[in-house]
């Protein structure tokens, strides 16, 4: 644990030069004070998203885990952010609560509070999609920022990119039948009218 500890250490000297007719110097020991300084190493892991494709107007989900893997039993206050979202992605719910988004497509900020040393916290988000956005999305990412005693020793593991996923176009099929107001059908023969199929 962090704090101040006393311990005995030994220092051995190996001097090839002569010292009073001897070829070595006796080891010297003494009590010294060592201060153990805590550190916090926040990381983002287990990023998962839609498996393959999402139909426009349907929901999709993102999840990530934040870990405090530092030394010294020091807690850290963590904020997890999500960015690079589709422009019509709208946050609908989060677990744990405390995540917010200023508008469709904007970054999502999750205030996770304090994460103890050696602990993890899972974050799960649900998004809604719009009708006019589709394509492949490969830059959706998450990154964690912490408030701690010392600088995070490893910033590489503070962020990650979600697997690529695709939003399929929105299609609304409907049938329009152009039928005359009055149709006279002969006793025999065929009658016909036009059916128009429109995709919007």
RANOR-V226368 format. One record per residue. N is the residue number from 1. RES is the residue in three letters. SS is DSSP state (alpha for helix, beta for strand, coil for the rest). BURIAL is b if it has 24 or more other ideal C-beta (glycine too) atoms within 12 Angstrom, else e. Layout:
{{N & RES & SS & BURIAL} {N & RES & SS & BURIAL}}
This chain:
{{1 & UNK & coil & e} {2 & UNK & coil & e} {3 & UNK & beta & e} {4 & UNK & beta & e} {5 & UNK & beta & e} {6 & UNK & beta & e} {7 & UNK & beta & e} {8 & UNK & beta & e} {9 & UNK & beta & e} {10 & UNK & beta & e} {11 & UNK & beta & e} {12 & UNK & beta & e} {13 & UNK & beta & e} {14 & UNK & coil & e} {15 & UNK & coil & e} {16 & UNK & coil & e} {17 & UNK & coil & e} {18 & UNK & coil & e} {19 & UNK & beta & e} {20 & UNK & coil & e} {21 & UNK & coil & e} {22 & UNK & beta & e} {23 & UNK & coil & e} {24 & UNK & coil & e} {25 & UNK & beta & e} {26 & UNK & beta & e} {27 & UNK & beta & e} {28 & UNK & beta & e} {29 & UNK & beta & e} {30 & UNK & beta & e} {31 & UNK & beta & e} {32 & UNK & beta & e} {33 & UNK & beta & e} {34 & UNK & beta & e} {35 & UNK & beta & e} {36 & UNK & beta & e} {37 & UNK & coil & e} {38 & UNK & coil & e} {39 & UNK & beta & b} {40 & UNK & coil & b} {41 & UNK & coil & b} {42 & UNK & beta & b} {43 & UNK & beta & b} {44 & UNK & beta & b} {45 & UNK & beta & b} {46 & UNK & beta & e} {47 & UNK & beta & b} {48 & UNK & beta & b} {49 & UNK & coil & b} {50 & UNK & coil & b} {51 & UNK & coil & e} {52 & UNK & coil & e} {53 & UNK & beta & e} {54 & UNK & beta & b} {55 & UNK & beta & e} {56 & UNK & coil & b} {57 & UNK & coil & e} {58 & UNK & coil & e} {59 & UNK & coil & e} {60 & UNK & beta & b} {61 & UNK & beta & b} {62 & UNK & beta & b} {63 & UNK & beta & b} {64 & UNK & beta & b} {65 & UNK & beta & b} {66 & UNK & beta & b} {67 & UNK & beta & b} {68 & UNK & beta & b} {69 & UNK & coil & b} {70 & UNK & coil & b} {71 & UNK & beta & e} {72 & UNK & coil & b} {73 & UNK & coil & e} {74 & UNK & coil & b} {75 & UNK & coil & b} {76 & UNK & beta & b} {77 & UNK & beta & e} {78 & UNK & beta & b} {79 & UNK & beta & b} {80 & UNK & beta & b} {81 & UNK & beta & b} {82 & UNK & beta & b} {83 & UNK & beta & b} {84 & UNK & coil & b} {85 & UNK & coil & b} {86 & UNK & coil & b} {87 & UNK & coil & e} {88 & UNK & coil & b} {89 & UNK & coil & b} {90 & UNK & beta & b} {91 & UNK & beta & b} {92 & UNK & beta & e} {93 & UNK & beta & e} {94 & UNK & beta & b} {95 & UNK & beta & e} {96 & UNK & coil & e} {97 & UNK & coil & e} {98 & UNK & coil & e} {99 & UNK & beta & b} {100 & UNK & beta & e} {101 & UNK & beta & b} {102 & UNK & coil & e} {103 & UNK & coil & e} {104 & UNK & coil & e} {105 & UNK & coil & b} {106 & UNK & coil & e} {107 & UNK & coil & b} {108 & UNK & beta & b} {109 & UNK & beta & b} {110 & UNK & beta & b} {111 & UNK & beta & b} {112 & UNK & beta & b} {113 & UNK & beta & e} {114 & UNK & beta & e} {115 & UNK & beta & b} {116 & UNK & coil & e} {117 & UNK & coil & b} {118 & UNK & coil & e} {119 & UNK & coil & e} {120 & UNK & beta & e} {121 & UNK & beta & b} {122 & UNK & beta & b} {123 & UNK & beta & b} {124 & UNK & beta & b} {125 & UNK & beta & b} {126 & UNK & beta & b} {127 & UNK & beta & b} {128 & UNK & beta & b} {129 & UNK & coil & b} {130 & UNK & coil & b} {131 & UNK & coil & e} {132 & UNK & coil & e} {133 & UNK & coil & b} {134 & UNK & coil & b} {135 & UNK & beta & e} {136 & UNK & beta & e} {137 & UNK & beta & b} {138 & UNK & coil & e} {139 & UNK & coil & e} {140 & UNK & coil & b} {141 & UNK & beta & b} {142 & UNK & beta & b} {143 & UNK & beta & b} {144 & UNK & beta & b} {145 & UNK & beta & b} {146 & UNK & beta & b} {147 & UNK & beta & e} {148 & UNK & coil & b} {149 & UNK & coil & e} {150 & UNK & coil & e} {151 & UNK & coil & e} {152 & UNK & coil & b} {153 & UNK & coil & e} {154 & UNK & coil & e} {155 & UNK & coil & e} {156 & UNK & alpha & e} {157 & UNK & alpha & e} {158 & UNK & alpha & b} {159 & UNK & beta & b} {160 & UNK & beta & b} {161 & UNK & beta & e} {162 & UNK & coil & b} {163 & UNK & coil & e} {164 & UNK & coil & e} {165 & UNK & beta & b} {166 & UNK & beta & b} {167 & UNK & beta & b} {168 & UNK & beta & e} {169 & UNK & coil & e} {170 & UNK & coil & e} {171 & UNK & coil & e} {172 & UNK & coil & e} {173 & UNK & beta & e} {174 & UNK & beta & e} {175 & UNK & beta & e} {176 & UNK & beta & e} {177 & UNK & beta & e} {178 & UNK & beta & e} {179 & UNK & coil & e} {180 & UNK & coil & e} {181 & UNK & coil & e} {182 & UNK & coil & e} {183 & UNK & coil & e} {184 & UNK & coil & e} {185 & UNK & coil & e} {186 & UNK & coil & e} {187 & UNK & coil & e} {188 & UNK & coil & e} {189 & UNK & coil & e} {190 & UNK & coil & e} {191 & UNK & coil & e} {192 & UNK & coil & e} {193 & UNK & coil & e} {194 & UNK & beta & e} {195 & UNK & beta & e} {196 & UNK & beta & e} {197 & UNK & beta & e} {198 & UNK & beta & e} {199 & UNK & beta & e} {200 & UNK & coil & e}}
